Amino acid sequence: MKRLVLLVAALLALTAQTPPSAPTRHLVYRFGYNTDVANSGNGTGTTTIDILGTAPDGGVMMSGTDFWWNTARPRATNTCEVYPNGGVSCTQAPYAISPMQLTLFPLLARKWFSGLAAGPTSTWTHNYEIKAAIIPGATGFAGKLTTWKCTFSLTGKGAIAGSEHLILVHQTGTMEQQGGTYLKATEKADVAYDPMEKVPAYVNEVRTHFPQRNVNNYDTIQVKLQTISPRYQ
């Protein structure tokens, strides 16, 4: 009995020394899925993203939770590793990523907007992979753990008139499923990037799916930054 008590005490002490890590940054985006971003209405809601710190291999751990308008509870939280060039790996069950997280996670990668260092009208590219179970709606196809090869081209369009410091970035890209039925998607987006906070402040994206299986073979995703903490230092 004494030995058991000592073992429990040791485990409690170890737990006290290694508490769960708190988010290093907390962001809330309002979204519109196949509708304009708004405070209420079908297809709207909020996505909360917590940046959880650096992984041993240099990526950054992020979790995302969607809360759809007029629902009682948020969706399950998805946790993925995001690499500096935009690559995403969701290796924690259920290995999932939502349409809004699929849009935002790569844009929150450390080097996604690195091309702007050469000037606000520069052009650059990213080649990376997404490993995730993309939930229905994010690609138009049923979700299962899949690897997607992604190629994106970005062009800075300079300062956005009327804003204090936002820069407009146009980006186009493709997603190609590796293995399986070789599904594809093309993406086009306008991004308002905040170089002071180093995050996208607004995104308007269209994701078109191939092969076409119905007349509406595309998704539109709009996200708008609502709150961020702490502010970038």
C-alpha angles and dihedrals in degrees: 000000000000090000091053092051091051091050092051091048091051092050091049091050091050091050091050090054095051109044119175110279116255120228114271089209134015122202131180121197126186111220143197117201112199086343137065117284109263143154092255143002139086113316094022134107143112134288118207117202124191119193104213103189140267122320121222092257094053100263125120123242115228134178125201130195124186122208111191120208116264095015125120098222138029120251120259115290114252119209120197140161115244118202124213094257094050100270115147128203119184102189098153117091128292082030089210137150127185128223092259094045089048087058098042107037097068091045089057092055113120096243102033094106095030091116089073088072086079091055140300092273099047127124128224142157140226128204117188147132133251116207109189148109097258107208120233112283095032092084103002090252135096114275122253134142104283139156117235124192110218131195120183135179120200131193126187114225098191133247118344110242113245095019124106098232112336119136123209116228125186115205133182128180151149135237118204123187113232111223125347115063095339097239117188140199134188122210135201123181145168113213128192102208123200107211092187095056092028094226136104109265096191135007131188110186137173118199116192121195131217136236091039110234100173141008091268100057095152141072127212119208125188122180129179125190112242106171138001131186136221100020115236112273 
